[in-house]
Structure formats: C-alpha cells, structure tokens
Amino acid sequence: MFSLKEIASVTLTLFAVIDILGSIPIIIDLRKREGKIESEKATIISGVLMIAFLFLGQSILKLFGIDFQSFAMAGAIIIFLIGLEMILGKDFFHSDPESKSGSIVPLAFPLIVGAGTMTTLLSLRAAYSLPNVLVGIVLNLVFVYIVLKASSWIERKLGKDGANVLRKVFGIILLAIAIKLFKTNL
C-alpha cells in the first residue's frame, strides 16, 4: 500500500510543479498589498482544492466539456499576467479593500493549486496508488505552510533590493513557464 519510493516521487513532482520557493516574490508582494498572509487558510484551501481535484477533476472537466489543453492554457494566461505584474510593477489583480481574500485568490488558487498542479495530480493518480499521492500532497502542504509562515522573515533576510531582484527574475521565469504551457498546449 504505502511505498516510500512512490511517496518520494509524488512529493518531488508536486514540489517542482507547485514551486512555492519560486513564488516567494509573489507572496511578499501579496502580503504587502493585503497586509498579511493567512498561512493556515491558504494551506487548508490549497489542500481541499488538491484533494477535491484528485477525486473529481476528470469528472469536472468532462462535465464542462473542457480538455486538459484548454485548462492548461487558462492557467498559462493567469501565470503570464502574474509574471507581468512582477516585472512591470503593475497590478492586474486588483484586490477589494473590503475583502481580504488574497490568501485564497491568487495565492491558494491559482498560485499554489493552478492548472499545472491540477493536471499533475490527475497524472499522478493514474501512475501511483492513491494513499501515496495523498501523503505526497500532505508533505507538500506542510512545506507550503512553512514558507508562507516564514515570508516576513524571508523578506527581511532578502532586503528591499534582494526582493526586487528576485521578483524580476522570477517574473521572467513565470513568463517563460506560461509561454511553455502555451506552446505545449497549442
């Protein structure tokens, strides 16, 4: 039932796709804009979304007549816009001052649980046993929580200039990922 090899494979695959370390500049920007990041809320919502999509994802996409390529393209557009925000310093995702939902959108969805994570989960479910996939999800959520909780500390260690450089570099990386998703799913 449980296999350390499968758990390690699932965990590392999800870790690479979620790329929470690469999202640090976005998390810092979001925390500045929203005032704070609700680490627990973002982690729990991300977990619920991942597990729900693991069990219901294929049915949901079929219900709406959406193929994986279209779903991935939608995620690519959002990733592209987030990358542009980081590079240009412009806000495309305007937050409502009344609503403090930044921990949900765009953090939990689509940053942590985006199209890439969702399609990867469906692929992992086909390749590995369900308990091992669930353990891999939980391990990634623990790491996501730690990074979200430490975002203030990380920002202090980076400093303003370090955070700006990191933001621009990862903005370009996000644009490249978005373009790759476009090319792959054309």
Buried (B, 14 or more C-beta within 10 A) or exposed (E): EEBEEBBBBBBEBBBEBBBBEBBBBBBBBBBEEBEEBBBEBBBBBBBEBBBBBBEEBBEBBEEEEEEBEBBBBBBBBBBBBBBBBBBEEEEEEEBEEEEBBBBBBBBBBBBBBBBBBBBBBBEBBEEBBEEBBBBBBBBBBEBBBEBBBBBEEBBEEBEEEEBBEBBBBBBEBBBEBBBEBBEEBE
